[in-house]
Amino acid sequence: MESLLQAENISKRYGDKLLFENISLSIGEGQKIALVAKNGTGKTSLLNILAGVDSSDSGKLSRRRDVRIGYLPQEIELDAEKTVLDAVFVLENEITQTIRQYNDCLYSETHEVLPSLLDKMDALNAWDYESRIRQVLGKLDIHDLDKKVGTLSGGQKKRVALAGLLICEPQLLILDEPTNQLDLNVIEWLEDYLSSANITIFMVTHDRYFLDRICDTIIELDDGKTYTYAGNYTYYVEKRAERIENLQANIERAQNLMRTEQEWIRRMPKARSHKAKYRIDEFENLKARASQRIDNRKLELDVANQRLGKKIIDIYNVSKSFGSQKIVEDFSYKVSRGEKIGIVGHNGVGKTTFLNLITGNLAPDSGHIEVGQTVKFAYYTQEGIIFNDDDKPIDIVRKISDDVKLRDGKSFSASGLLNYFMFTGDMQYTLVRKLSGGEKRRLYLCTVLMQQPNVLIMDEPTNDLDITTLQVLEEYLTMIDATVIIVSHDRFFMDKIVDHIFVFEGGGRIADFPGNYTQFRDSREYARYMESIAPKDTKPVAAEPRKQVQQSAPKKKLSYNEQREYDMLEKEIEELNAKRTAMEDELNSGKLSSFEIAAKSSEYSQLIDTIDAKEMRWLELAEMVE
């Protein structure tokens, strides 16, 4: 297998924090690799280095000379003033570079490089680039291509950037949390596309179903070392458990042997032979092995939530709209004690608005919501909270409570909860400014859970959390008997936690499905849901056949934009002539009044002028390609 990219002994620091040291890895052509590691270990920094947008402090990075790399970072930057279509057109990739070079060459005085540029345009299928953009954007559920980028949501911007990557067909695709902020139907389309595409992938994601169905290799970064597993996520979980079990056995053997060696050293004669010195050196190595620690908690928290009465949340005929957009229409439901409800629906359908209605942050337009007197809410929002950079995790959590009460009457300290969520030892006293984005989200999670709610509301809690934290959160949520309502795009997480689902179909309609996400996905209701969210009155735009483009393109004297205009004019003239025929039939029908005839005649005259202008332009371009 030929290597597309190799990293040898690369290291990176962030301030005084060592992210990773002497990391080596190789990405072979055709491999689909996922990097798995805890928050704060430098996953994003490593991706930036591999993608060439940052450099390592030491070590060597080598890429195959001709490799095309596409990178999707977590933070998407697009020009807010451009339309969706133009935003994809200006994304820097080999195709757009070639189109610009081709246009520049046409308008320059020398055309020596024109033949090679024409060959490159053909090789990259650049002639039908716009059609491919429209097709891929449609698959990613972006249909209004004239919309300004500045009006898009974060998820929509991510889809636009993703479309730009997929269209230019890179040989190596580097993805940083590609499923964040995406709708479930878009995630599943992307999953199908990447699993079948002939492309090399290196990615970081917390979406375990996504990992399982795409990746053939998992690289784990643990305690500064890398471990490679030749299989998908399920295989990795199994083999990692074996590795941890073997490591634990080795540590125990080292600890037993160390006790024997300690006794020998205590009794060792003062006159030290060469053999004795060697044995002392080996003892130091043994002590290092015996002192290893494995973070493999088996801790159960039987949390004593505040007493919850019979009435939890009763929703009566609630409706809510923003302008003409219906969010909820005439919805009623009684939430029961201990229920774990998942909420799914495409971006912008109103899932967060629904949570704000439940928590009283928004008032319904009609209907009402009754919350039981014993209900104690805690609300984990997408935005989170902004911490003071000079605060420490332990102080932040203690401001909420010193401990968590357990059902057996005992308590669990604030420090213990932080430790449970992997803020161990010195990390609890580290300044917030030194924490990674994922570590700050984990700290925010601790502040919410420390409130010991009996009704927990969570809006996309899995975003920016690593897989280890997700596993801990899943354990926690399955142990507590609180009522939980969750919005999440993480299918694995939803399957593990929820017992039924509210399906937001759009237009204010909410369906209640008894089961988890996979059960919903396999049901008849899923087909009805997919039909309900399909764009109305939108015809799919198929890519123009390559043959047709080549029939026009070989004439080759047009710029790229002129070629696009030439191809479009024939269609436009045909449509305008059809409109002219219909208008002539109407004028000759004898059914119009004199006033209507005058108005239609004026409109007809303008139409004829438009057709004449477009036909003249078409002839002008046609002469250039002859």
N, C-alpha and C positions, 0 to 999 in steps of 0.2 A: 504493500500500500504506500503510494507516494505521499510524502508529507507536504501539506500546503503551508504550514506555519509551525515553528519550533521555538520554545522558550527554554533557555538554559540558565539555571541558577539566578533567576531574577528576584530582586528584593524591592520593597517599597515601604517608606515611612510616611506617616501623616503627622507633621509636627514631631513630637517626641514619642509618638506611638508607632511601634513596628507592626505593620499590617501583615506582611509575609516575608519570608527570607529563604533565598536559595530554592525557589520553586522551579521545577522543570516539567514541561509537558510537550506533547506533540499532537498536532491535529492532522490526521490522515485524510486523504481525499475520500469523500463518501461517508465519513463518520458523522454521527449525530450524537454530540456529546453534551452532557449537562454537568455543570459545576455545582456541587452541593456543599454548603458551609454555613456556619452560624453568622448572624448579623455582626458586623464590626470586624470581620476577618479580611475585608478588602476585596470582596467579589467584584464590585463595580470598578474599583481601581484596576484590578487585573484585566477586566474586559476592556477598559479604556486603553491599557497598554497594548493588548493584543490587536485592538482596532487601529492603533496608531495615533490616537488623539492625546495620549500621554506617554511618558517615558518612565522606565524603571530607574531606580537609583543605582543598580548594579546588575550585572548579568548580560546576556545576549539574546536578542530576538531576531530570528531570520524567517523571511517569507519567500515562497517561490516567486520568481521574478514577475510572472504574468498573472498572478492570482488576483481576481477581483473580489474585494471585500465589501460587504454591506453591513452597516452597524445601526441597530435600533437602541438608542440609550433610553434610560427611564424618563429623563426630562426632554420633552420634545420642543424644539424651537423652529417656528415657521413664521413667515412674514404675515402679520395680522391683516394687512391691507390687500393682499392678493386673494383671488378667488381660489376655490379648491383645485380646479383644473390647472390654473397657472402655478399654484404652489407646488404641485407635483412636477410640472414642466421645468421649474427652475432648480429642483433638487439636483445637487451635483452628483452625477454618475457618468459612466462611460458613454451612455447613449446621448445624453444631453450635451456632453462635451463634443461628441462627434458631430451632432447636428449644428452646433455653433461654428465649429471649424469648417463644415461644409458651406454654411451660409457666408462666412467670412471669405472663403475661397472664391465663391461665385462673384462677389463684389470687388475682388482685388484684381490687379492688372495681370497677375501671373496665375496660371492654372496648372502648373506642373504636378501638384499633389492631388488634383481633382480625381484622377482615376483611382488612386489608392483610397481616397475618402469615399468614393462611390462604392468600392468593394467593401469597405468597413461598414457603411450604411446598410448594405445588403446583409453582411454577416451578422450584424446586431439586430436585424429586422426593424430598423429605425423608421422606415417609411410609414408603418402603421402604429407608431408609438402612441398617438392620441387614442386610437381605438382600444389599445391594450390598457391604457390608463382608465378609460371609461369602464371597461369590462371588470378590471380588478377592483376598482372603487365600488362598483355595483355589488360584487361578491362580499365586500367588506361593509355593505349596508350604507354606503355614502352615495346618494343619488342626486342631490342638488349641487351640481358642480359649479354653479355661478355664485354660490354663497361665499361671503367673505370669511376667511380663516379666523378672524378675530371674534366672530360670533359662534364659533364651534365650542363644544365642551371638550374637556381634557381627553375623554375617550375617543371623540371624533377626530381630534388632532392626531392622536396616536394612530388611528386607522389610515389617515391621509399619509403620514410618514411611512407606515408599513406598506402601503400601496406603492409608494415611490421606490422602496427597496425591492419588493417582489417583481415589479415590472422590469427592472434592469437586470434581473436574473444573475446575481453575484454567485461566484463559485463557493465562497465562504460567507455564511450569514452568522453574525454575532448579535445575540439578542439578550437584552437586560430586562427581565420581567415582562415578556411580551404580552401576557394575558391580563396585566393590570388594566383596569378601567374598560375592558372589552365586554360586550354582551356575550351571553352564553352561546347564542347561535353563531356569532362571529368566531368565538374561541373554537367551536367544533369545526367550522369551515377551515380555519387556519390549521387546526390539528390534522385534518384530512389532507390538506394541501402539503404541509411540511413532511408528513409521514410518507407520502408517495413521491415527492419531488426528488429529482436527481441533484441533490445539493448537499454541501457539507455545512453542518450546524455546530456552533458552540454557544451555549446559552446558560443563563441563570434564571430559574423560575421556581416559585413556591407551589405551582399547580401540579400536584402529584399525578393526576390522570393525564395531564399534558405530557409529563415526563415519561410515564409508562407507555404511552402510545406512539411516541416519536423517537425517543433516544435509544441507542444501542450501546452506549457507554456512559458510565457515571464516574466522574472524578470527585472524590471527597477531599476537602481540605480540612484537616482536623489537627489542632495543636501544632500548626506549622508544617505538617507533613501531608503529602498527597497520597491517596490510595485509589487505584483504578479498578473498576469493576466492569467486566465485559458483558453487560446485560442492561435491561431496563430498570425502572425504579423498584419494581417488585423483587427482582433478582438482587438488587443492591441492598434492600432492607434485610433479606435473608442472609446474604453473605457478610454484611456488616455485623449482624448479630453474632455470627460465628467468629468473626475477627475479635469482637469485644470479649466474647466468652474465652477465646484462646489467650487474649491479652490478660484477662483477669486471672486465669490459671497460672500464667507465667509470673505475674506479680506475686501471687500467693506462694509459688515455689521459691521465688527470690526472697520473700520475707522469711520463710522457714529456714532457708540456707543462711540468711543473714544472721539469724539468731545463733546458729552454730558457729559461724565465723566470728561473731562478737565474743563468744565464750573463748575461742582460741586466742584472739587478740588480747583478751584480758589476762590469759595465763601465759602469753608468749614471753620467752626469756628476753632480757634486755639486750643481750648480744644478738644483733639482727644479722642473719645470713642473707645472701642474695635471694634465696628461695623465700625467706620471710618477707623481704621487701616486695617481691612479686605478688605474694599472697595479699599483702596490705593494699597494693594497687588494685588488685582484682576485687577486694572488698569494697573499695570506693565505687567501682563500676556496679557492683551488686547492689549497693545502697541506693544508687540512682535508679536502678530498675525497680527496686522494691518500693520506692517512694512515689511511683507513678500513680496518678489519680484518674479514675474513669468517671465521667459524668453520665451515669446510667441509673438515674433515680427510680425508685419504686415507692414513691411517697403517696399516700392516700390522704386527702383532706376531706374529712366529713364535716363540711362547713355548716354551721347553724345559722341559716338565713332567718331574718325576722319573720315572725308569724304572719301567715298570709290567710286572710279570710276567704269566705266563699266567693264574694264578688271580686273579680280581678279587673278586667276591662270589658265593658259592654258597649258595643258599637251599634247605634240605631240609625238606619237610613241616612248615612252620612254621604254628602256630596261635596266636592271641591273642584273648582276650576280656576285657571289663570287665563283670563281673556276667553278666547274660543277653545282653548285646550282643556278638555275634561280629564281630571286626574282620578277622581273617584266619583262614582255615580250610584247613589241609593244603595250603599253597602252596609250590611248588618252582619255582626258576628259577636259571639260571646267567648272571650278567651278564658280557658280553664286553668286551674292550678297545675303547675308542672309541665304545661305544654311547651314544646320547642318547635316554633314556626319558622320556616324559611320563606323568603320572598324573592321571586325571580321576575325578570322582565327586562326589556331592552332599555338602553340609556335614554334618559329624558322622559320616561313614561310616568314617573311620579313616585318611585319607591321611597326616596328620602322624604318627600312631602308627606307620605303616609305615616312614616315614623314620627314626624313632627306633629302630625294631628294627634297621634296616640299619646305623645308625651305632653301635649298641651302647648307646644311652642307655636302652633298654628291653630286658628279656629276654623271649623267647617263652614261652608256657605249655607248648608242646611243639614238637618239631623243633629244628633248630639252623641257625645261619648261620655260614659260614666266610669270613673276609676274608683276602685274599692278604697276604703279608708285606710286599710292596712298595707296598701301597695307602697313599696319604696323603689323608685326608679333609679337606675344608673344607665347613662346613655353614652355609648362609645360611638363618636361621630367620625366621619371621614376626615374632617379638618383637624381633629385632635385639639391639643392646646399648645400654646407657646410657653416653654419653660424659661426661667431665668438661667442664663448661661453659667452663672456663678453658683447655682444651687447644686446639691448632691442628691442622687437618687434616694438615699435613706431619709434625708430630711424632707424631701417632697412627699414621700409616702407617709411618713409619720405625721405630717400636717393633717392628713385625712384620718388616720387612726393608728394607735400604737400596736394593735393586734387584731387578728381575725378570730372570732369565737367559733369553737368547734362544738359539735352536738354532745360530746361526752363531758362538757363542762370545762375542758381545757381550752387553751388559746394558742394561736400561732402568731408569732411576732411579725412586725413589718419587715424586719430583716429576713425572717424565714420565708415570707412570701416573695421577696425580691430574689432570694436564693433559689426558690422553686422555679422562678422565671429566669434563671441563669444570670442574675446579677450577683456573682459570687465574690466573697472577700473584698479586695480593694476596689472592685467596680462600684460597690455601693457608696463609696466615698470619692469617686471620680467626679470631676466637674462635668456638668451637662454638656458644655461646649466641646468636650472630647469624645462624646458619644456619636456613633454613626446614626444615619437616618432611621435605620431599622431598630437600633437600640433605643432611640427616643420613642418610637412607636410602641416598643415593648414596655417601656417605662410608663407611657400613657395608659397602656392596658392594665398595668398594676394599680394605677391610681383609680381606675374605674372599678376593678374587682375588690379593691380594699374598702370600698363603700358598703360591701356586703348587701347588695340589693336582693330583693325577692322577685323583681321583674327586671331583667337585663335586656336592653335594646342595643343592638350592634349593627352599624352601617359599614359594610365592607371591612370587617376586622382583619382579614388575612392580608390585605395590601401591605407590602413592605416588611412582612414578618418572614423569618426563615422557617424552614420545614421543622426544625427542632422545636422552635417556639410554638408552631401550630400544633404539634403533637402534644405539647404540654397544655396548651389551651383546650384542646379536645378532651384531654383527661379531666381537666378542671370542670368543663361544662357538663360532662357526663356524670361527674360525682355530685354536683350540687343539685338540689331539688327546686331551684328557682324556675320561674317561667322565663323563657328566652325567645326573643323575636329577632331574626337575623336577616339582613340583606347581604348576599354574597354571590360572587361569580365563581367561587371555588367549589367545584362539584364534589371533590373528595371530602372536604370539610362539611358540606351540606349533607352528604350521605351519612356521615358519621354522627351528626348532631340532631338533625331535625326529624320530626315524625309526620309532618304534613306541610304542604306548600301553598302559599298564596301566589297565584300566577296573574301578573298584571298584563292583560292582553291589549291595552290601549283603549282610548275612547271612554275611560272611566270604568271599564269592565274588569272585575277581579274574580277569578275562579279559585275555588278551594279544592286542592287535590290531596287525598289521604295517602301519604307515602313520602319517600325521600326523592332526591332529584333523579337518580337513575331509574327508579320505578316510574316517575313522571315521563322521563325521556323515552321509555319503552312502551308507553301507553298510547291509546288512540287520542287522548286529549292533547298530546304533544303535536300531532299533525294539525289539529285544529288551531293550536296556539301559533304554530309557524305560519299558517295561512292568515291568521289575524294580524300578524306583525309585518307581513309582506307589503312592500310599497304599493299603493294604489295608483292606477293609471300610469304606471311606469313600465315601459317596454324594455326588456334587457337589451343592452347594446352589444352585439356580437362583434368580434374583431373582424376587420375587413380581410377577405381572403388575400393571401400573399400574392397570388397570381395577378389579381386585379391591380394591386399596387405596382407590381413590376411592369405591367403594361404601360402605366403612365410614367413610372420612375425612370425607365431607361432613356427617355427623352432628355432627362437630366440637366436641362438648362434652367430649371426653376429652382428657387431657393426652397428650403423646407416649408416655410410659411406659405409661399406661393403655390407649392404643390398641394398643401392642405386646402387652400382656397379653391384651386382648380377642381379638386375632387368634390368639394362641397357644392360648387356652382351648378353642376349638372342636376343634382338633386333639387336644389332650390328653384331652378328654372322650371323643372318638371312640375313641382308643387304649385308654383305661381301660375303656370299655364292651365293647370286643372282648376284653379280658383277663377281664372279668367273665363273659362268655358262655362262654369256654373253661373257666373255673374251675367254672361251674355244670354244664357237660357232664361234667367230671371227677368232681364230687361225686355226680352222678346215674348214673355208669357202673356202680356196684356192684362196682368192682374195688379199692376202697380198704379198708384195714383200719380198725378203729375208731380206732386211734391216729392214722392218716393223716387220717381224716375230721375228727377234733378239731382237728388242726393246720391243715388246709385251711379249716375253718370259721372259725377265728380270723383267718386271713389274708383270707378272703372278707369278714368283717365290717369289717376295717380298710379294704379296698378300697371297700366301699359308702360308708363314712364319707368317704373321699377324694373319691369321685365326687359325693356330696351337697354337699360344701363347694365344689368347683369349679363345680358347676351353680348354686349360690346366688350365687357371685361373678360368674359369667357373666350371670345374670339382673340382678344389681345394675348391672353395666356396661351391659347392653342397655337398661335403663330410662334411663340417662343419655344414650344416643345417640338415643333415640326423639324 
